């Protein structure tokens, strides 16, 4: 297809919408299959093949359309599909393997009978999309507006949902100052963690008198349990390209970079496809839509270093240098990649831009709280029934996310805390579950919003062990450039090791606080400044667990190996010998049909005996 001018793009959009409307009126059955990374890993490709095969077998492949989409957000029931049969309401199925796929064809499509056992059990609330449509989940989708709906590898489907309309409006109807002013009205704050006003960052860069300026998308998502940016890129790559091009027009930049870790191959592949399609239509490259504005984007792959999520380290990596943070000022907005003024925003921030330009900053600013406007995407994981991607208006409470959308805590366990902000954040306890989510509220509780990781913890989680896990992660990911992070992080970890091994002393708690406070003030970048947060947060709310580890030599959650023992309950043991057979160090003795005994001196506390016992005869103390 040849490059388009503005008039031709408008005509193409109208044509595509009519074609899609005509297809819908034809009455064909439609099957949408989620093929994000999580879906593919769970077997979505095999499920798709089973559908294709069974449709042919039943001789209805010509009246059934199968399309692929990105992540639907229902990661706990992958593979997920949506089936739309004429005359029936759409149905979302979860855990659809090859056998279930064939059953859905025979029952749902042929006999008009829903396969109840695989229907996704939706929370009793609604999800509203930015276009006003409503589905059966409690969310408000702006960033994820196209994820789970369009085929991310088909530009026509993006254009049909008003894709590139914002770019067209920006280039032909707005000046750079007007675009930035619309961003100011919207009050959009950067979703990468710091929450800096987006318009202000753009304005700083625009005001610098330099001929070369750059636009950068930070897609170096590295928090444990976080996958918001990956899923957005996999499900709606064109929204990022459109937004970056709009930003390029607003500051007169001709070049952009998407910095993404090589660990995201599917996102990279779909970005490349989207960039190729956009260039072919004249939406990216020289003389965009026939105008005198030119802008192009290049992908730069990162090696997976967490510290490269910090903007100055990211810029170093783009330039081919080792990714290490630099002191600020100067800030990247003034002196960034190649020493030139650079706008850096993360994926989620970019995904909001086209909607703001189309609907106006005032529309966006009416969503959210006084402090934080718009929506936020969270990767809800951990001890929660419905893990997955969640997008909610700012001001939604933690309770609504964890219980109304997430379905609560599984297996009858008690909620203990939720970790927000990943290794840079802190824990929030049950007495604060009704706290509205925004930057200010979370900071007041000793945590941060971060990029959007949200890990739920239950009664079986040890808060000392959780802190040690996160600190171990940041130690491994530290670049080692500054001593507060390099030395302080290791000192904190050694103290936690001492406590969890039963050798701690009460004075260690003050050492944790003092070293943590020093790191917060003296570290060069956000990694070192925030890495003590999980420790300081858990000390604030769960100091009694630290004390129990130190004084009682006891881990209440029974997670720290040095502080627990496995014992056989004599009256429950049947002498089946299964525990003895499974013990990797052969430390369990006892004849068949006689009570067994665990040699505590040789036990490595792996828990294998507890896991395999069918008679609840193993006690953890």
N, C-alpha and C positions, 0 to 999 in steps of 0.2 A: 504493500500500500504506500502511496506517495505521501510526501509531507503535506500537512494541512495548514491552511490559514484559519483565521478566527471564524469566518463565515462557514467554512467547510466543517470545522469541528462542531459547530452548533447543529448543522444539518446531519452530521454523522450521529450525534447524540440522539436527535429526534428519531432518526431511522432505526437505531439500535433499540430504543425504547419501544417503538412500534412492533418491531420483530419479536421482542421478548413478550410483549403483551399478546401478540397473535399466537405465539407458542403456548402461552398459558390458557388461551381460550380454546385451543385445539383439544384440550382434555387429556393430554398425555400424562401418565404417571411419572413422577420425578423422584429419584433417589439421590440424596446428597450425602457424600461420604467424607468425613473429616480425615484429612491426610496431613496434619501437622506432624511434627517429630514424635509427639507422644502417641498419636494414632498409628503411625507407621510402625513404631516400636512394638505396639500391642497387636499388630497383625492386620492393619487396615487394608494393605495391598492384597493380602490373601482373601480378605472379606470381599473386596471389590471384584476379584476374579471369580469368586463363587457366585456373586450376583449376576455377572455377565454370563457365566456358564448356565445358570439355572433359568435365566430369562430366555436364552436361546432354546434350552430344552423344552420350556413351556410354550415356545413359539410366540412370545410377547415382547421380544427385544425391540421390535419396530414401533411399539407404542409406549415404551418406557425409556426415559432419559436418565442416564447416570452422569452425575457431575461431581467433581472433586472440589473441596473447599479447605480452608485452613482449620486451625483448632477451634472447636465450638466452645471450649472452656470447660468441658465436662471430663476432665482428665482422669477422674476416678472410675469412669465407666467406658474407657476406650476398648475397642473401636466404637465410635459413635456414628450414627447415621440418622438422617431425617427422611421420612417417607411421606410423599404428598400424592394421595390418590383422589381423583375427581369425585366430588360428592362426600368426601370424608375430611375431617379436620387433620392437619399435619400431625404426625407422631414422631417423636424422637426416641430412638432405641439405643440402649447402652450394652456394652459387652457383646457385641455382635461378631461372633466367630463365623467360620465357613458354614457350619451346620445350621446356625441360626439364620444366616443370610438366605439359605435355601428355604427354610421354614417361613420366613417373612414373604418370600415370593409366592409360595403356595397358599399361604393363609391370608395375609393382608392384601396382597395385590390381586390375586385371583378370586379369593372367596370373600373379600372385604371383611375379614375377621382379624382384629388386632392380636398380635402375639403378646399377651399381657405380661408374661414373665420377664420380658426384656424391655418393657417400656420404662423410660427414665422417670423415676419418682421425683417430680418437680416440687420445690418448695412452694408453699401457698402464697405466692406474691407475684408481681408482674415485673417484667423488664421492659423498659421503654428505650427505643432507639432514637437517635438524633433526628430522624425523619418523621418521628411521631408514631411509628408503628409499635405495636405492643406484642410481646410474646409472654411465655409463662414462667419467667424468672424475675426475681427482684433485683434488677440492675438498671443502670442508665448508660447506654453505650454510645459514647462519642469516639473514643480512641479505637474501640473494637467494633465500630459500626458496620464494617464489612466482613469481619472475621467470622467464619462459619456460614456466610451467605454467598459470597462470590467465589468464583474460581480465580485464585491469585495469579494464575498463569495466562489469563485471558483479559487483555486490556479492555475489550468491549464491555465486559461485565462491570469493570470499574467505571467506565464512562457512563454506562446506563444508570449508575447510582450517583450521578452528578460529578463523576470524577473529572478533574482538570477544569471544572467550571470556575473554581477559585483562582486558578492560574490565569485563565482567560480574563476574569474580572480584574485581577491585580494588574496585569500587563497593559490592558486597554482602557481601564476606567479609573485607575488609582496611581498616585505618585508614591514614591518610597516613603515619604513622610506620612502620608495618609494610611499606608499599611501599618507603619509602626504605631501611629496614633490609635488605630483599631485594636492593636495588640495591647496598648495601654488601657483602653476602655475595658477590654476583656479581663484584665488583671490576672492573666495566665502567669503562673510561676513555674519555673523549671521543675520537671518531674524527675530529674536525676538524683535528687536527694537534698540539695542545698535550698531549693525553693526560691532562687533569685528571680526577680521580675524579668520576664522574657523581653518585654519591650525595651527595658533599660539597657540590657545587654546588646540588643540590636542597635539601639540609638548610639551607644558608645562607639560601636564599630563604624556606623554610618558617618559620624562626625570626624573621624580621623581622616586627614588629608593624605591618602595614599592611593596610588593607581591600582595596585593589586590588593584584593581582599578575598577572603575565603569563607566558605560555609562548611561546617563539619557536623556530621551525625555521630554521636557517641553510642555505638551499639555494642560496647564491650561490657556486656552484662555478666557479672561474675559472682554475685551473692549466692551462697548455698540456698537452694530451694527457690530461686527466682528465675522466671522464664517469661516475663511479660513482654520484653522487647523482642525476644526470639519469635514468640507466637504472633506478634503484630507484624513483623517483617515477613513471616511465612504466610500469613493470611491476607495481608493488604500492603504489599510493597510499594504500589503506586502512590499511596497517600504520603509516604516519606519523600519520594522523588518530587512530587508536586509541591510539598511544603518547602523543601530545600530550595527549589527553583524560585518560589515566591520570595523567600528570604534573600536569595541572590539578586533578584530584581530590586528589592527594597533598598539594598546598600550598594548596588552596581557592582556585584561580584560576578565573575565569569566561571568560577571553578568551585566544586564541592568535593568533599571526601566522606565516604561512609566507612568508619573504622569499626570492623566487626571481627570477632574472634573466629579463627578457623574451625573451632569446634562446632560451628553452626552451619554445616554444609547445605542443608535444605534451604535455610534463609538466604544464604549466599547465591545458591542456584536460582531462586525465585527473584532475587534482586537483579541478577544478570539478565534474566528473561524480561523483566519489567523495563530495565534500562534499554535493552535492544528494541522492544516494542515502542517505547516513548521516542527514541531517536528516529525510528522509521516514520512516525506520524508527525515529526517536527515539534514534539512537546519537550524535547531535550536536545541540546546541541546548538547549532548555529541558527540565528534568526527564528527564534521560537514563535510559532503560529504566524509566520510572515512578518514579524516585528523586527526592529533593529536590536533586540535584546538577545544575547547568546549566553548560554550557561550549560555546563556539562558536569558530570559527576563521575568520580573514580572510586572503586572499592579498594580499601587497604586492609589486609588481613593481620590480625593480632595473634600472638602465640598463646594467649590465654592467661596473661599476667593480670592479676586482680588490680594491681596498682595502676595499670594503664587505664582504668576507669577514671582516674584523676586527670583532669583536663590537660595540665602541663606535661604529665608523663605521656599521655595519649599523643600529644603533638610531637613529642620527641620520637615516638615510635613511628608515626606517619612519615617523618623525615628520614627514617632508617636508622635512627640512633637507639641506644638502649633506653627503654621506657623508665625514666626516673623523674620525679617531680622537681620543679624549680621554684624558688621563692617568688612570691607575688607581693606587690606589683613588680613589673608591669603585668597586667592581666591579659589573657588571650584576646579579649575584645580590642585591645590596643596593639599588642604585639604577640601574635600567635604563630601559626604554622609558617615556616620559612621567614619568620620575623615580621610577618604582615598581619594587619588586623583580621581577626577571625571570630566568627560566631560559632559557638559550640552549644548544641542542645542534644538531649537524649531522644531516643526513638519515640517515647510516649509524648513528649512535648511537641515534636514535629507532627505527629499524627493528629493533633488537635488543631493545627493551623488552618487547613483548608476549610474546616467547619466554621471557624471563627470568621474567616474572610467571607464565606457564603452567607452566613446568618447574622453576622455582626457581633462586635465585641460586647454590646449591651446584652444580647441574648445569652452569651456565655457567662457573663458576670452575674446573671440572675440565678445561676446554678451554684450551689455550694454554700459556704459560710462567709461571714464578714471578713475573716482573715484569709481564707483560701477558696478561690473560685473554681468551678468546673467539676470534673470527675477525677477519680484515681483508680488505676488498675492495680489489683493485688494478686499475687500468686499465693493462694490459700493452701497451705500444706500442713503436714504434721498430724496430730491426733484429732482429726476432724473427719466426719463421715463423707462429706462431699468436697474433696480437694479439687482445685482447678483454678481457672482464671475468673476473677470477679472485678467488674467495673461498677463503681457506685458513686453517687454524688458526694462531694466533700460534706462532712457533717453527719454522715451515716455513722451509727455507733458500732463499736466492736461487737457488741452483742448481736446486732442485726446481721453482721457479716458471718460470725462464727455459728450462730444458731439458726437464724432464718434462712440464710443462703447455704451455709456450710453444713447444716443439719445437726450440729452439736457434736458432742464427744462420743465416739463409738465404744462398744463393749461395756456400757454402764459405768465408765470411769468418770472421775471428777475432774472438771477443768481446773488447771493450776495457774497457768499464765499464757500469754501470747507474746512471742518475740517479734517485734517490728523493726525494720531497718537492717535486718541481717546482722553480720558481724560488727556493724557500726552502730547498732541500735541497742535496745534494752527490753526488759520484760515488763509487761503490764498485767497486773493481777485482777482477780475476779471483782474486787470492789470498785474497779474502774471500767468495767465492761460497758457501761452506759456513757462513756466518754465519746463525744463526737470527734470524728477523725478530721483533723486539720493540722497544719504545721505547729501552731502554737500549743494546742492541747497536748500533743504527744511529747513535745519538748518539756512541758511543765511536769510530765510524769517521768522524766528521765530517759525517754526513748526518742526516736526520730521516725519520720515516715520513710526516709531512704528512697530507694528506687521502687519499693513495693513488695518486698518479701514479707510474708506473714506466716509464722510457724507456730502452730498451736501445741501447747504442752499439757500433759495430764499428770495425774498423781504419781505415775510411775517414772517421771522424769526427775533426775537429780539436778538441782540448779547449779551446784558447784561443777558438776560434770559438763553441763551445758556451757557454762562460762569457759571451761577449759577447752572444749571443742572449738568454740568460736575464736578464742585466743590462739589456739594452735593453727587455725586457718590463716589468721592475719600475720602470724610469725612467718609461716611458710611463704606468704605472698608479699612480705615487706621487701622493698628494694635494698634496704640496708644503708641508704645514703646518710640518714641522720641518726645520731646515737640515742636520742630519747626513744625512738621507735625500735631501733636495732637492739639496744641493751635493755631498755625498760620492758619491752615485750617479753623477752626471754626471762627477765627477773620475775615478772608476774607469773609466767607459766611455771617456773620452778617452784614458786610458792604454792600454786594450785596443785602441782604434782605431790608436793610434800603433804598438803592437807588431805588429798584423796587417798594417799597411801597410809594414812594413820599416824603421820609423824609431825603434824602441824602443832603449833603453839598459838595461844590466843593473841599474841603480839603480831602474828602474821596478818591479822585483819587490818591493823593500822598501816602495815607496810603496803598492803594491796591498795588501800585508799590513797596513801601518799604518792606511791609510784604512779598510780593511775592519774591522779590530778596533775602531776608533773608532765606526764606524756601528753595530756590534753592541751597544756599550755605551750610546751616546747617543741613538739614534733613539727616537722616541716610541712606535711600534707595531711589531708583528711584521714588517710589510712591510720597513721600513728595517733592522730588526735582523737579518733573515735574508737580505736581498738580496745581501750579499757572500759568502754560503756557497758558491755554485758556484765562484767565483774562488778562495777559500781552499782549497776541497777539491781542485780541479784543480792548484793550486800544490803541494799536499801530495803528490799522487800522480803528477803529470805535469809537474814543474818542467822536465824536460829539453826538453819541447815549447816551453815559453816561451823557454828559453835558445836553442833552435834558431831560433826566429823572430827573436830579437834579434841573436845573434852570427853565425849562419850565413845569415841572411836566407832561411830555408827553412821551409816548412810541410810537415811529414812526411806529413800526410794529404792534402795537395794540395787544400786547400779555400780558403785565403786568396789571393784573386786577385792581390794585389800581389806575392806571393812565388812565383808559378808562371808558367811559360811553356808555350805550345803550339808544338811543332815537328813538321815533316814528316819521317818516316823515309824517306830517298830510295829505299832498296832495296825498300820495301813499297808505295810510291806507284805507282799504275797510270795516273795522269793522267785519272781518270774525270770530274774537275771538279765532283763533287757538293759537296765542301767549299767550293769557291769560290762556287758558286751559293747555298749556304745561309748564307754569312758575311754578317751584317747590315751590316757596315761595309766590305765589299768590300776586305779587306786581304790576301786570298790571291790570288796570281798564278801563272800557268803555263798553257801551251797544252795542248790535249787530247792525252792519251797521253804527256805529259811530266811530269817531277817538278815538283810545286808548291812554292811558297815562301810563308811567312807573314811579313809585315812586322811585326816585334815592336813598333815604335814606334806603329803604328796599331791593333794588336790590343787589343780590349776584354776579352779573356779570358772570353767568354761560354760557351765550351765547345761551341758548336754544331757545329764541325768534327769534334770528337772523337765527338760523339753520332751523326753521320750517316755517318762513314767505315765502309765495309763491309770494309776490308782491313787494319784495325788499323795504319794508316799515320800516325796522329797520336799523338805522345808528349807526356805531361804531365811537365814537369820542375820 
